[in-house]
Amino acid sequence: MTLERTLSIVKPDAVQKNLVGAVLAKLEAAGLRIVNTKMMRLTVGQAQAFYAVHRERPFYESLVTFMTSGPVVVSVLEGENAIARNREVMGATDPAKAAEGTIRKAYAESIERNAVHGSDAPETAKAEVAFFFSGCDL
Ligand code: CMP
């Protein structure tokens, strides 16, 4: 058993549709504890930096525009195998491929407007948590 922390973002599409509580409820029901959470509007520079790993991808510019289109809710989640657990409850990136009962199956509109983000590995979780929260917050 590994107690882990991971970063979660409720994206602008889900915030706009008043689904913050519904998304966080699904994460909590999956056994993930919210260590800290905040609502914020990403600047273009912040969104570009956060998704820098995708900068060569054809969807990068559109992704940055989407992620800066409205507020997001950024949370640090903790639990047993939190990184994998969060990804399991989020479902596949493309909602058309997401399993029944997952957040993206229930709430995502498209592969881009897919309701939530979650860190994909221990190193990225560490970097993504540090991107949004300082040690004093956690
Ligand atoms: P996320 O888990 O936040 O990681 C990168 C994001 O890029 C992803 O969710 C989607 O919002 C977006 N994305 C990934 N693949 C595509 C794609 N093929 N077309 C458009 N957006 C994508």
Backbone and ligand atoms as CSV (ligand in chain L), in Angstrom:
chain,resi,resn,atom,element,x,y,z
A,1,MET,N,N,0.850,-1.196,0.000
A,1,MET,CA,C,0.000,0.000,0.000
A,1,MET,C,C,0.887,1.248,0.000
A,2,THR,N,N,0.569,2.167,-0.881
A,2,THR,CA,C,1.362,3.381,-0.973
A,2,THR,C,C,0.454,4.590,-0.835
A,3,LEU,N,N,0.687,5.400,0.198
A,3,LEU,CA,C,-0.063,6.645,0.337
A,3,LEU,C,C,0.576,7.667,-0.590
A,4,GLU,N,N,-0.210,8.136,-1.549
A,4,GLU,CA,C,0.324,9.056,-2.556
A,4,GLU,C,C,-0.486,10.346,-2.589
A,5,ARG,N,N,0.114,11.347,-3.243
A,5,ARG,CA,C,-0.611,12.578,-3.551
A,5,ARG,C,C,-0.596,12.799,-5.055
A,6,THR,N,N,-1.656,13.393,-5.559
A,6,THR,CA,C,-1.747,13.669,-6.984
A,6,THR,C,C,-2.455,14.996,-7.194
A,7,LEU,N,N,-2.301,15.562,-8.383
A,7,LEU,CA,C,-2.960,16.827,-8.683
A,7,LEU,C,C,-4.179,16.590,-9.574
A,8,SER,N,N,-5.259,17.248,-9.218
A,8,SER,CA,C,-6.503,17.173,-9.987
A,8,SER,C,C,-6.911,18.571,-10.424
A,9,ILE,N,N,-7.394,18.690,-11.645
A,9,ILE,CA,C,-7.975,19.963,-12.105
A,9,ILE,C,C,-9.390,19.698,-12.625
A,10,VAL,N,N,-10.353,20.430,-12.090
A,10,VAL,CA,C,-11.683,20.459,-12.705
A,10,VAL,C,C,-11.600,21.559,-13.763
A,11,LYS,N,N,-11.760,21.170,-15.019
A,11,LYS,CA,C,-11.484,22.077,-16.136
A,11,LYS,C,C,-12.638,23.069,-16.384
A,12,PRO,N,N,-12.377,24.108,-17.202
A,12,PRO,CA,C,-13.382,25.165,-17.398
A,12,PRO,C,C,-14.738,24.666,-17.885
A,13,ASP,N,N,-14.782,23.601,-18.673
A,13,ASP,CA,C,-16.086,23.103,-19.163
A,13,ASP,C,C,-16.945,22.627,-18.001
A,14,ALA,N,N,-16.347,21.876,-17.077
A,14,ALA,CA,C,-17.102,21.330,-15.943
A,14,ALA,C,C,-17.451,22.419,-14.925
A,15,VAL,N,N,-16.544,23.378,-14.709
A,15,VAL,CA,C,-16.839,24.486,-13.790
A,15,VAL,C,C,-18.011,25.292,-14.340
A,16,GLN,N,N,-17.960,25.569,-15.641
A,16,GLN,CA,C,-19.016,26.373,-16.280
A,16,GLN,C,C,-20.387,25.691,-16.152
A,17,LYS,N,N,-20.385,24.356,-16.163
A,17,LYS,CA,C,-21.647,23.604,-16.075
A,17,LYS,C,C,-22.064,23.305,-14.633
A,18,ASN,N,N,-21.387,23.965,-13.663
A,18,ASN,CA,C,-21.765,23.813,-12.243
A,18,ASN,C,C,-21.537,22.386,-11.734
A,19,LEU,N,N,-20.477,21.759,-12.220
A,19,LEU,CA,C,-20.230,20.355,-11.865
A,19,LEU,C,C,-19.069,20.187,-10.884
A,20,VAL,N,N,-18.613,21.282,-10.265
A,20,VAL,CA,C,-17.462,21.169,-9.347
A,20,VAL,C,C,-17.781,20.190,-8.219
A,21,GLY,N,N,-18.913,20.393,-7.566
A,21,GLY,CA,C,-19.288,19.526,-6.446
A,21,GLY,C,C,-19.462,18.081,-6.884
A,22,ALA,N,N,-20.088,17.881,-8.030
A,22,ALA,CA,C,-20.321,16.517,-8.530
A,22,ALA,C,C,-18.995,15.806,-8.817
A,23,VAL,N,N,-18.057,16.530,-9.410
A,23,VAL,CA,C,-16.753,15.918,-9.725
A,23,VAL,C,C,-15.992,15.597,-8.438
A,24,LEU,N,N,-15.942,16.570,-7.526
A,24,LEU,CA,C,-15.201,16.332,-6.270
A,24,LEU,C,C,-15.863,15.211,-5.466
A,25,ALA,N,N,-17.182,15.104,-5.527
A,25,ALA,CA,C,-17.888,14.029,-4.814
A,25,ALA,C,C,-17.471,12.663,-5.359
A,26,LYS,N,N,-17.322,12.561,-6.671
A,26,LYS,CA,C,-16.891,11.279,-7.268
A,26,LYS,C,C,-15.465,10.937,-6.833
A,27,LEU,N,N,-14.611,11.961,-6.755
A,27,LEU,CA,C,-13.226,11.715,-6.323
A,27,LEU,C,C,-13.199,11.265,-4.864
A,28,GLU,N,N,-13.990,11.924,-4.021
A,28,GLU,CA,C,-14.046,11.545,-2.603
A,28,GLU,C,C,-14.638,10.149,-2.441
A,29,ALA,N,N,-15.672,9.859,-3.213
A,29,ALA,CA,C,-16.316,8.536,-3.123
A,29,ALA,C,C,-15.351,7.428,-3.543
A,30,ALA,N,N,-14.359,7.788,-4.355
A,30,ALA,CA,C,-13.357,6.816,-4.802
A,30,ALA,C,C,-12.254,6.632,-3.759
A,31,GLY,N,N,-12.387,7.314,-2.619
A,31,GLY,CA,C,-11.415,7.122,-1.536
A,31,GLY,C,C,-10.298,8.141,-1.526
A,32,LEU,N,N,-10.443,9.193,-2.330
A,32,LEU,CA,C,-9.413,10.234,-2.384
A,32,LEU,C,C,-9.797,11.381,-1.454
A,33,ARG,N,N,-8.820,11.827,-0.677
A,33,ARG,CA,C,-9.051,12.900,0.291
A,33,ARG,C,C,-8.518,14.214,-0.282
A,34,ILE,N,N,-9.297,15.289,-0.142
A,34,ILE,CA,C,-8.842,16.597,-0.631
A,34,ILE,C,C,-7.948,17.231,0.435
A,35,VAL,N,N,-6.670,17.399,0.100
A,35,VAL,CA,C,-5.687,17.983,1.028
A,35,VAL,C,C,-5.761,19.509,0.972
A,36,ASN,N,N,-5.931,20.030,-0.245
A,36,ASN,CA,C,-6.136,21.462,-0.437
A,36,ASN,C,C,-6.800,21.655,-1.787
A,37,THR,N,N,-7.531,22.743,-1.937
A,37,THR,CA,C,-8.220,23.003,-3.212
A,37,THR,C,C,-8.394,24.504,-3.388
A,38,LYS,N,N,-8.402,24.954,-4.621
A,38,LYS,CA,C,-8.637,26.393,-4.871
A,38,LYS,C,C,-9.193,26.594,-6.270
A,39,MET,N,N,-9.993,27.652,-6.395
A,39,MET,CA,C,-10.472,28.043,-7.721
A,39,MET,C,C,-9.598,29.166,-8.225
A,40,MET,N,N,-9.230,29.109,-9.497
A,40,MET,CA,C,-8.398,30.159,-10.070
A,40,MET,C,C,-8.619,30.216,-11.574
A,41,ARG,N,N,-8.238,31.326,-12.160
A,41,ARG,CA,C,-8.268,31.453,-13.614
A,41,ARG,C,C,-6.822,31.426,-14.094
A,42,LEU,N,N,-6.473,30.436,-14.878
A,42,LEU,CA,C,-5.092,30.321,-15.362
A,42,LEU,C,C,-4.789,31.436,-16.349
A,43,THR,N,N,-3.584,31.971,-16.278
A,43,THR,CA,C,-3.123,32.888,-17.317
A,43,THR,C,C,-2.640,32.036,-18.498
A,44,VAL,N,N,-2.482,32.669,-19.641
A,44,VAL,CA,C,-1.968,31.950,-20.810
A,44,VAL,C,C,-0.590,31.369,-20.494
A,45,GLY,N,N,0.249,32.160,-19.839
A,45,GLY,CA,C,1.596,31.695,-19.497
A,45,GLY,C,C,1.564,30.481,-18.573
A,46,GLN,N,N,0.664,30.493,-17.601
A,46,GLN,CA,C,0.545,29.352,-16.679
A,46,GLN,C,C,0.076,28.101,-17.417
A,47,ALA,N,N,-0.929,28.257,-18.281
A,47,ALA,CA,C,-1.444,27.094,-19.023
A,47,ALA,C,C,-0.378,26.558,-19.981
A,48,GLN,N,N,0.342,27.452,-20.625
A,48,GLN,CA,C,1.428,27.013,-21.531
A,48,GLN,C,C,2.488,26.244,-20.764
A,49,ALA,N,N,2.850,26.756,-19.588
A,49,ALA,CA,C,3.884,26.100,-18.786
A,49,ALA,C,C,3.389,24.755,-18.251
A,50,PHE,N,N,2.144,24.718,-17.769
A,50,PHE,CA,C,1.620,23.483,-17.200
A,50,PHE,C,C,1.583,22.371,-18.241
A,51,TYR,N,N,1.206,22.720,-19.473
A,51,TYR,CA,C,1.078,21.717,-20.536
A,51,TYR,C,C,2.280,21.741,-21.491
A,52,ALA,N,N,3.426,22.231,-21.024
A,52,ALA,CA,C,4.605,22.368,-21.895
A,52,ALA,C,C,5.001,21.052,-22.562
A,53,VAL,N,N,4.752,19.941,-21.886
A,53,VAL,CA,C,5.097,18.630,-22.447
A,53,VAL,C,C,4.347,18.373,-23.767
A,54,HIS,N,N,3.237,19.070,-23.970
A,54,HIS,CA,C,2.433,18.878,-25.192
A,54,HIS,C,C,2.693,19.961,-26.244
A,55,ARG,N,N,3.755,20.791,-26.053
A,55,ARG,CA,C,3.879,21.981,-26.899
A,55,ARG,C,C,4.053,21.685,-28.388
A,56,GLU,N,N,4.531,20.508,-28.733
A,56,GLU,CA,C,4.673,20.165,-30.158
A,56,GLU,C,C,3.403,19.542,-30.730
A,57,ARG,N,N,2.432,19.252,-29.899
A,57,ARG,CA,C,1.226,18.560,-30.368
A,57,ARG,C,C,0.302,19.539,-31.091
A,58,PRO,N,N,-0.445,19.048,-32.087
A,58,PRO,CA,C,-1.310,19.954,-32.868
A,58,PRO,C,C,-2.411,20.619,-32.033
A,59,PHE,N,N,-2.777,19.997,-30.898
A,59,PHE,CA,C,-3.878,20.549,-30.100
A,59,PHE,C,C,-3.416,21.532,-29.019
A,60,TYR,N,N,-2.100,21.811,-28.948
A,60,TYR,CA,C,-1.547,22.589,-27.830
A,60,TYR,C,C,-2.182,23.986,-27.698
A,61,GLU,N,N,-2.219,24.714,-28.802
A,61,GLU,CA,C,-2.726,26.087,-28.759
A,61,GLU,C,C,-4.196,26.117,-28.348
A,62,SER,N,N,-4.956,25.196,-28.932
A,62,SER,CA,C,-6.381,25.102,-28.617
A,62,SER,C,C,-6.588,24.705,-27.150
A,63,LEU,N,N,-5.730,23.802,-26.661
A,63,LEU,CA,C,-5.808,23.369,-25.258
A,63,LEU,C,C,-5.552,24.550,-24.318
A,64,VAL,N,N,-4.554,25.356,-24.645
A,64,VAL,CA,C,-4.232,26.529,-23.817
A,64,VAL,C,C,-5.399,27.527,-23.835
A,65,THR,N,N,-5.988,27.733,-25.004
A,65,THR,CA,C,-7.149,28.632,-25.114
A,65,THR,C,C,-8.299,28.118,-24.258
A,66,PHE,N,N,-8.559,26.813,-24.347
A,66,PHE,CA,C,-9.638,26.207,-23.546
A,66,PHE,C,C,-9.354,26.337,-22.057
A,67,MET,N,N,-8.143,26.015,-21.645
A,67,MET,CA,C,-7.819,26.002,-20.207
A,67,MET,C,C,-7.804,27.396,-19.590
A,68,THR,N,N,-7.733,28.432,-20.439
A,68,THR,CA,C,-7.759,29.808,-19.935
A,68,THR,C,C,-9.122,30.470,-20.186
A,69,SER,N,N,-10.096,29.695,-20.641
A,69,SER,CA,C,-11.395,30.265,-21.031
A,69,SER,C,C,-12.302,30.561,-19.839
A,70,GLY,N,N,-11.962,30.044,-18.658
A,70,GLY,CA,C,-12.775,30.272,-17.465
A,70,GLY,C,C,-12.054,29.681,-16.271
A,71,PRO,N,N,-12.649,29.839,-15.072
A,71,PRO,CA,C,-11.979,29.315,-13.877
A,71,PRO,C,C,-11.846,27.803,-13.872
A,72,VAL,N,N,-10.835,27.341,-13.154
A,72,VAL,CA,C,-10.619,25.906,-12.915
A,72,VAL,C,C,-10.558,25.705,-11.397
A,73,VAL,N,N,-10.745,24.454,-10.965
A,73,VAL,CA,C,-10.580,24.127,-9.549
A,73,VAL,C,C,-9.446,23.115,-9.441
A,74,VAL,N,N,-8.387,23.548,-8.770
A,74,VAL,CA,C,-7.169,22.751,-8.672
A,74,VAL,C,C,-7.101,22.156,-7.263
A,75,SER,N,N,-6.889,20.842,-7.169
A,75,SER,CA,C,-6.861,20.185,-5.850
A,75,SER,C,C,-5.679,19.238,-5.734
A,76,VAL,N,N,-5.192,19.103,-4.512
A,76,VAL,CA,C,-4.250,18.029,-4.188
A,76,VAL,C,C,-5.066,16.920,-3.528
A,77,LEU,N,N,-4.967,15.723,-4.078
A,77,LEU,CA,C,-5.701,14.565,-3.558
A,77,LEU,C,C,-4.720,13.584,-2.952
A,78,GLU,N,N,-5.153,12.938,-1.882
A,78,GLU,CA,C,-4.291,11.962,-1.206
A,78,GLU,C,C,-5.055,10.664,-0.989
A,79,GLY,N,N,-4.347,9.560,-1.093
A,79,GLY,CA,C,-4.964,8.262,-0.817
A,79,GLY,C,C,-4.035,7.135,-1.225
A,80,GLU,N,N,-4.492,5.912,-0.963
A,80,GLU,CA,C,-3.730,4.739,-1.392
A,80,GLU,C,C,-3.680,4.742,-2.920
A,81,ASN,N,N,-2.512,4.642,-3.483
A,81,ASN,CA,C,-2.334,4.636,-4.945
A,81,ASN,C,C,-3.159,5.754,-5.613
A,82,ALA,N,N,-3.057,6.946,-5.051
A,82,ALA,CA,C,-3.922,8.049,-5.475
A,82,ALA,C,C,-3.774,8.385,-6.966
A,83,ILE,N,N,-2.593,8.237,-7.506
A,83,ILE,CA,C,-2.380,8.622,-8.910
A,83,ILE,C,C,-3.200,7.715,-9.828
A,84,ALA,N,N,-3.058,6.409,-9.633
A,84,ALA,CA,C,-3.796,5.439,-10.457
A,84,ALA,C,C,-5.293,5.482,-10.147
A,85,ARG,N,N,-5.628,5.649,-8.882
A,85,ARG,CA,C,-7.039,5.679,-8.472
A,85,ARG,C,C,-7.756,6.861,-9.131
A,86,ASN,N,N,-7.075,8.017,-9.120
A,86,ASN,CA,C,-7.659,9.214,-9.731
A,86,ASN,C,C,-7.854,8.999,-11.232
A,87,ARG,N,N,-6.877,8.385,-11.880
A,87,ARG,CA,C,-6.982,8.172,-13.326
A,87,ARG,C,C,-8.100,7.179,-13.659
A,88,GLU,N,N,-8.260,6.215,-12.743
A,88,GLU,CA,C,-9.321,5.222,-12.926
A,88,GLU,C,C,-10.703,5.897,-12.856
A,89,VAL,N,N,-10.882,6.742,-11.862
A,89,VAL,CA,C,-12.202,7.367,-11.687
A,89,VAL,C,C,-12.444,8.462,-12.728
A,90,MET,N,N,-11.350,9.064,-13.272
A,90,MET,CA,C,-11.512,10.043,-14.361
A,90,MET,C,C,-11.979,9.361,-15.638
A,91,GLY,N,N,-11.425,8.188,-15.940
A,91,GLY,CA,C,-11.721,7.505,-17.198
A,91,GLY,C,C,-10.791,7.933,-18.309
A,92,ALA,N,N,-10.941,7.334,-19.475
A,92,ALA,CA,C,-10.056,7.605,-20.614
A,92,ALA,C,C,-10.124,9.066,-21.037
A,93,THR,N,N,-8.993,9.581,-21.574
A,93,THR,CA,C,-8.917,10.978,-22.038
A,93,THR,C,C,-10.074,11.317,-22.980
A,94,ASP,N,N,-10.351,10.402,-23.897
A,94,ASP,CA,C,-11.438,10.585,-24.858
A,94,ASP,C,C,-12.720,10.030,-24.242
A,95,PRO,N,N,-13.707,10.890,-23.955
A,95,PRO,CA,C,-14.922,10.398,-23.292
A,95,PRO,C,C,-15.630,9.292,-24.071
A,96,ALA,N,N,-15.426,9.265,-25.388
A,96,ALA,CA,C,-16.048,8.203,-26.197
A,96,ALA,C,C,-15.486,6.829,-25.809
A,97,LYS,N,N,-14.281,6.843,-25.213
A,97,LYS,CA,C,-13.636,5.579,-24.830
A,97,LYS,C,C,-13.689,5.354,-23.310
A,98,ALA,N,N,-14.293,6.281,-22.575
A,98,ALA,CA,C,-14.304,6.193,-21.104
A,98,ALA,C,C,-15.341,5.182,-20.626
A,99,ALA,N,N,-14.989,4.453,-19.564
A,99,ALA,CA,C,-15.873,3.416,-19.022
A,99,ALA,C,C,-17.061,4.038,-18.288
A,100,GLU,N,N,-18.134,3.271,-18.226
A,100,GLU,CA,C,-19.326,3.664,-17.462
A,100,GLU,C,C,-18.934,3.978,-16.015
A,101,GLY,N,N,-19.535,5.006,-15.457
A,101,GLY,CA,C,-19.289,5.336,-14.054
A,101,GLY,C,C,-18.131,6.292,-13.852
A,102,THR,N,N,-17.345,6.543,-14.902
A,102,THR,CA,C,-16.216,7.464,-14.766
A,102,THR,C,C,-16.682,8.921,-14.942
A,103,ILE,N,N,-15.852,9.832,-14.453
A,103,ILE,CA,C,-16.171,11.262,-14.538
A,103,ILE,C,C,-16.276,11.705,-15.993
A,104,ARG,N,N,-15.337,11.263,-16.810
A,104,ARG,CA,C,-15.352,11.724,-18.214
A,104,ARG,C,C,-16.526,11.125,-18.983
A,105,LYS,N,N,-16.894,9.888,-18.665
A,105,LYS,CA,C,-18.065,9.297,-19.318
A,105,LYS,C,C,-19.305,10.126,-18.971
A,106,ALA,N,N,-19.385,10.535,-17.711
A,106,ALA,CA,C,-20.576,11.250,-17.245
A,106,ALA,C,C,-20.606,12.709,-17.706
A,107,TYR,N,N,-19.449,13.374,-17.696
A,107,TYR,CA,C,-19.469,14.830,-17.819
A,107,TYR,C,C,-18.649,15.428,-18.969
A,108,ALA,N,N,-17.739,14.673,-19.595
A,108,ALA,CA,C,-16.875,15.290,-20.612
A,108,ALA,C,C,-17.611,15.464,-21.937
A,109,GLU,N,N,-17.217,16.515,-22.652
A,109,GLU,CA,C,-17.849,16.829,-23.942
A,109,GLU,C,C,-17.066,16.261,-25.108
A,110,SER,N,N,-15.746,16.255,-24.995
A,110,SER,CA,C,-14.888,15.880,-26.115
A,110,SER,C,C,-13.494,15.536,-25.570
A,111,ILE,N,N,-12.627,15.085,-26.451
A,111,ILE,CA,C,-11.264,14.725,-26.018
A,111,ILE,C,C,-10.527,15.940,-25.438
A,112,GLU,N,N,-10.863,17.135,-25.909
A,112,GLU,CA,C,-10.234,18.342,-25.345
A,112,GLU,C,C,-11.001,18.835,-24.117
A,113,ARG,N,N,-12.288,19.017,-24.264
A,113,ARG,CA,C,-13.133,19.523,-23.167
A,113,ARG,C,C,-13.579,18.313,-22.344
A,114,ASN,N,N,-12.595,17.762,-21.615
A,114,ASN,CA,C,-12.825,16.461,-20.976
A,114,ASN,C,C,-12.934,16.529,-19.451
A,115,ALA,N,N,-13.391,17.654,-18.959
A,115,ALA,CA,C,-13.858,17.835,-17.567
A,115,ALA,C,C,-12.780,17.838,-16.477
A,116,VAL,N,N,-11.798,16.954,-16.580
A,116,VAL,CA,C,-10.802,16.840,-15.507
A,116,VAL,C,C,-9.406,16.538,-16.054
A,117,HIS,N,N,-8.429,16.922,-15.261
A,117,HIS,CA,C,-7.040,16.510,-15.482
A,117,HIS,C,C,-6.561,15.791,-14.230
A,118,GLY,N,N,-5.684,14.804,-14.404
A,118,GLY,CA,C,-5.040,14.160,-13.267
A,118,GLY,C,C,-3.619,13.782,-13.628
A,119,SER,N,N,-2.708,13.930,-12.679
A,119,SER,CA,C,-1.300,13.587,-12.924
A,119,SER,C,C,-1.193,12.126,-13.367
A,120,ASP,N,N,-0.186,11.851,-14.220
A,120,ASP,CA,C,-0.102,10.499,-14.798
A,120,ASP,C,C,0.992,9.610,-14.203
A,121,ALA,N,N,1.831,10.159,-13.328
A,121,ALA,CA,C,2.940,9.355,-12.773
A,121,ALA,C,C,3.479,10.066,-11.531
A,122,PRO,N,N,4.227,9.358,-10.674
A,122,PRO,CA,C,4.735,9.978,-9.445
A,122,PRO,C,C,5.549,11.258,-9.682
A,123,GLU,N,N,6.407,11.272,-10.693
A,123,GLU,CA,C,7.249,12.459,-10.935
A,123,GLU,C,C,6.387,13.636,-11.383
A,124,THR,N,N,5.431,13.370,-12.276
A,124,THR,CA,C,4.578,14.469,-12.744
A,124,THR,C,C,3.660,14.944,-11.623
A,125,ALA,N,N,3.192,14.021,-10.776
A,125,ALA,CA,C,2.339,14.414,-9.649
A,125,ALA,C,C,3.096,15.388,-8.756
A,126,LYS,N,N,4.338,15.061,-8.461
A,126,LYS,CA,C,5.157,15.913,-7.598
A,126,LYS,C,C,5.332,17.314,-8.220
A,127,ALA,N,N,5.657,17.317,-9.512
A,127,ALA,CA,C,5.882,18.591,-10.210
A,127,ALA,C,C,4.577,19.389,-10.320
A,128,GLU,N,N,3.479,18.700,-10.605
A,128,GLU,CA,C,2.204,19.404,-10.802
A,128,GLU,C,C,1.665,19.954,-9.475
A,129,VAL,N,N,1.826,19.197,-8.371
A,129,VAL,CA,C,1.414,19.710,-7.060
A,129,VAL,C,C,2.227,20.961,-6.740
A,130,ALA,N,N,3.535,20.896,-6.970
A,130,ALA,CA,C,4.418,22.029,-6.663
A,130,ALA,C,C,4.139,23.231,-7.577
A,131,PHE,N,N,3.606,22.960,-8.773
A,131,PHE,CA,C,3.272,24.047,-9.708
A,131,PHE,C,C,2.189,24.951,-9.104
A,132,PHE,N,N,1.239,24.345,-8.374
A,132,PHE,CA,C,0.089,25.100,-7.877
A,132,PHE,C,C,0.096,25.383,-6.377
A,133,PHE,N,N,0.808,24.564,-5.587
A,133,PHE,CA,C,0.736,24.705,-4.135
A,133,PHE,C,C,2.149,24.735,-3.542
A,134,SER,N,N,2.328,25.613,-2.542
A,134,SER,CA,C,3.624,25.648,-1.867
A,134,SER,C,C,3.571,24.713,-0.667
A,135,GLY,N,N,4.729,24.417,-0.111
A,135,GLY,CA,C,4.821,23.523,1.046
A,135,GLY,C,C,3.930,23.977,2.187
A,136,CYS,N,N,3.770,25.300,2.360
A,136,CYS,CA,C,2.949,25.832,3.461
A,136,CYS,C,C,1.487,25.469,3.303
A,137,ASP,N,N,1.035,25.185,2.071
A,137,ASP,CA,C,-0.374,24.890,1.820
A,137,ASP,C,C,-0.718,23.445,2.120
A,138,LEU,N,N,0.290,22.600,2.312
A,138,LEU,CA,C,0.019,21.150,2.296
A,138,LEU,C,C,0.294,20.426,3.583
L,1,CMP,P1,P,-5.276,16.084,-19.863
L,1,CMP,O1,O,-5.419,14.821,-19.101
L,1,CMP,O2,O,-5.408,17.368,-19.125
L,1,CMP,O3,O,-3.862,16.082,-20.636
L,1,CMP,C1,C,-3.646,16.794,-21.827
L,1,CMP,C2,C,-4.902,17.342,-22.398
L,1,CMP,O4,O,-4.851,17.638,-23.776
L,1,CMP,C3,C,-6.027,16.295,-22.309
L,1,CMP,O5,O,-6.405,16.071,-20.992
L,1,CMP,C4,C,-7.049,16.910,-23.224
L,1,CMP,O6,O,-7.747,17.991,-22.616
L,1,CMP,C5,C,-6.154,17.450,-24.327
L,1,CMP,N1,N,-6.021,16.518,-25.447
L,1,CMP,C6,C,-5.405,15.320,-25.459
L,1,CMP,N2,N,-5.464,14.736,-26.675
L,1,CMP,C7,C,-6.133,15.612,-27.454
L,1,CMP,C8,C,-6.519,15.610,-28.810
L,1,CMP,N3,N,-6.232,14.594,-29.622
L,1,CMP,N4,N,-7.189,16.664,-29.276
L,1,CMP,C9,C,-7.480,17.713,-28.460
L,1,CMP,N5,N,-7.133,17.779,-27.158
L,1,CMP,C10,C,-6.484,16.740,-26.663
